[in-house]
Amino acid sequence: MTERKLKLALSVYGVGGPGQHSLWKDPRIPKDASIDIRWYIARAQQAEAAKFDALFIVDSQFINATYPAHYLNRLEPLTLLSAVATHTTHLGLVGTASSTYNSPFNLARRFGSLDLISGGRAGWNVVTSFDTGTSRNYGLEEHLDYATRYGRALEAVEVVRGLWDSYEDDAFVADLERGVFLDPEKLHALNHRGEHFRVDGPLNLSRSKQGQPVIFQAGVSEEGRNLAAQVAEGIYAPGEDFESAVEYYSDVKGRLASVGREWDDLVILVGATPVIASTDAEAHRLAREIHEADNDFDRKLAAFGRAFGAYDFSSLDLDAPFPDLTAQAERGGRTRAARIIERAREGGLSLRETVEEFTQYTPSPFIGTPTTVADTIERWFRGRAADGLNLRLRTPDDIDRFAGEVVPILQERGVFRTEYEAETLRGNLGLKLPENRHTVERELAGAVA
Ligand SMILES: Cc1cc2nc3c(=O)[nH]c(=O)nc-3n(C[C@H](O)[C@H](O)[C@H](O)COP(=O)(O)O)c2cc1C
């Protein structure tokens, strides 16, 4: 058995996403970073030089003027990643796309194309969409409820995977002598009839050398965990602290056996925001400074509305009890919203107190000198809180510092790779190559006959 190795992805927020709202003010960040493809290519090349597994692009399709800077003006993930693909060779390219607001045929085609363009490095981060207002950009009055959204997500992944297997790997014989381009026996329609989708297929695209793009998932509710156990090969998990990350890790991995999957069929990456300095005290001072730069009450109040369907709290009495927003939370970020509502009710908190409590300074576990940060990462990795990290590094300097000072320690300790193991994302993540289902069937039939 090959030794288990840490996985690292880089999550890039051009001018500043959640928790990094004021990043755009940093002199090292061009004000148009979120729409500058050269910015993303350069960050991807930094990540690739450090032997990271992947570049990770999050997404949303709803904004109002209060949203984080990066959300206001941003490139569409697959378009972005296709351009990055042509300037990198080994780095995985994971794009977020909503199963709620896309048709599976379209998703299969776009991610299948990225997988071919990149030579087998594509990944799809399946989200059901956090921002409920997205529905009104797609002709729906209301965001779909949880059960429908997650039911649709599962069926969408099944359809997309079925479409990706439309061609067996040796379908294109291109035999000049016989004048045969395609072996029609190796082309398969899907003829899917489900609760949410009717899709005939086939897809007009062959498979890449990793077989199929890697399926990621991000979502922490019961429904999200079940979806992950059923279909995800990678997870982007919150990872707030060691104990809750261990609980999440063992809970989700524990669900795999009941659906016939093994522990190593799923790689869990937790989100991490390292702050590194030459002493632990200096790093903590810096982390506090970053928090304070974002610590404006009106901005926090506006951001707070996001989990409640972009609810506008600004006209409410700040000192009245936290309002009953159960209905608004039902369809969006229910997991976080439920925690907020419960805590406000239990503690008898006002709106102001609730906002202050949930936005108070909670230091990331990954703060300190390079050695301290490497120690923490190793503890999380060996302690099965994570298989890897999705690093929300803020500036190019921060990426350089992590790559130049933390990565070598992890390599020396045998935790992280010194060379890529493979050319594909699947290969580097240590995931199995999915054989084409029709080839498997043919071989099984042949063995029986
Ligand atoms: C770490 C993490 C990252 C996420 N990233 C995105 C994202 O980029 N875009 C999006 O629409 N939703 C994103 N989601 C939201 C999920 O798709 C999901 O809709 C939301 O979390 C509510 O479901 P849940 O209660 O299962 O978490 C993310 C969730 C988590 C936990």
The ligand as an SDF file (V2000), in Angstrom:
LIG
                    3D

 31 33  0  0  0  0  0  0  0  0999 V2000
  -16.9890   24.7640    2.8170 C   0  0  0  0  0  0  0  0  0  0  0  0
  -18.2000   25.0750    1.9750 C   0  0  0  0  0  0  0  0  0  0  0  0
  -18.0430   25.7210    0.7470 C   0  0  0  0  0  0  0  0  0  0  0  0
  -19.1470   26.0400   -0.0520 C   0  0  0  0  0  0  0  0  0  0  0  0
  -18.9870   26.6810   -1.2310 N   0  0  0  0  0  0  0  0  0  0  0  0
  -20.0760   27.0600   -1.9470 C   0  0  0  0  0  0  0  0  0  0  0  0
  -19.9490   27.8150   -3.1400 C   0  0  0  0  0  0  0  0  0  0  0  0
  -18.8530   28.1360   -3.5920 O   0  0  0  0  0  0  0  0  0  0  0  0
  -21.0740   28.1880   -3.8000 N   0  0  0  0  0  0  0  0  0  0  0  0
  -22.3260   27.8610   -3.3440 C   0  0  0  0  0  0  0  0  0  0  0  0
  -23.3180   28.2210   -3.9670 O   0  0  0  0  0  0  0  0  0  0  0  0
  -22.4790   27.1450   -2.2160 N   0  0  0  0  0  0  0  0  0  0  0  0
  -21.3910   26.7460   -1.5270 C   0  0  0  0  0  0  0  0  0  0  0  0
  -21.5620   26.0220   -0.3750 N   0  0  0  0  0  0  0  0  0  0  0  0
  -22.9590   25.7950    0.0670 C   0  0  0  0  0  0  0  0  0  0  0  0
  -23.5680   24.4610   -0.1880 C   0  0  0  0  0  0  0  0  0  0  0  0
  -23.7370   24.2340   -1.5550 O   0  0  0  0  0  0  0  0  0  0  0  0
  -24.9380   24.3650    0.4530 C   0  0  0  0  0  0  0  0  0  0  0  0
  -25.9190   24.8400   -0.4070 O   0  0  0  0  0  0  0  0  0  0  0  0
  -25.0840   25.1880    1.6930 C   0  0  0  0  0  0  0  0  0  0  0  0
  -23.9990   24.9730    2.5180 O   0  0  0  0  0  0  0  0  0  0  0  0
  -26.3010   24.7670    2.4330 C   0  0  0  0  0  0  0  0  0  0  0  0
  -26.2910   23.3880    2.5850 O   0  0  0  0  0  0  0  0  0  0  0  0
  -25.7380   22.6610    3.8670 P   0  0  0  0  0  0  0  0  0  0  0  0
  -26.6680   23.0590    4.9610 O   0  0  0  0  0  0  0  0  0  0  0  0
  -25.7980   21.2150    3.4640 O   0  0  0  0  0  0  0  0  0  0  0  0
  -24.3250   23.1060    4.1270 O   0  0  0  0  0  0  0  0  0  0  0  0
  -20.4550   25.6970    0.4040 C   0  0  0  0  0  0  0  0  0  0  0  0
  -20.5990   25.0230    1.6290 C   0  0  0  0  0  0  0  0  0  0  0  0
  -19.5040   24.7110    2.4280 C   0  0  0  0  0  0  0  0  0  0  0  0
  -19.7330   24.0010    3.7180 C   0  0  0  0  0  0  0  0  0  0  0  0
  1  2  1  0
  2  3  1  0
  2 30  2  0
  3  4  2  0
  4  5  1  0
  4 28  1  0
  5  6  2  0
  6  7  1  0
  6 13  1  0
  7  8  2  0
  7  9  1  0
  9 10  1  0
 10 11  2  0
 10 12  1  0
 12 13  2  0
 13 14  1  0
 14 15  1  0
 14 28  1  0
 15 16  1  0
 16 17  1  0
 16 18  1  0
 18 19  1  0
 18 20  1  0
 20 21  1  0
 20 22  1  0
 22 23  1  0
 23 24  1  0
 24 25  2  0
 24 26  1  0
 24 27  1  0
 28 29  2  0
 29 30  1  0
 30 31  1  0
M  END
$$$$
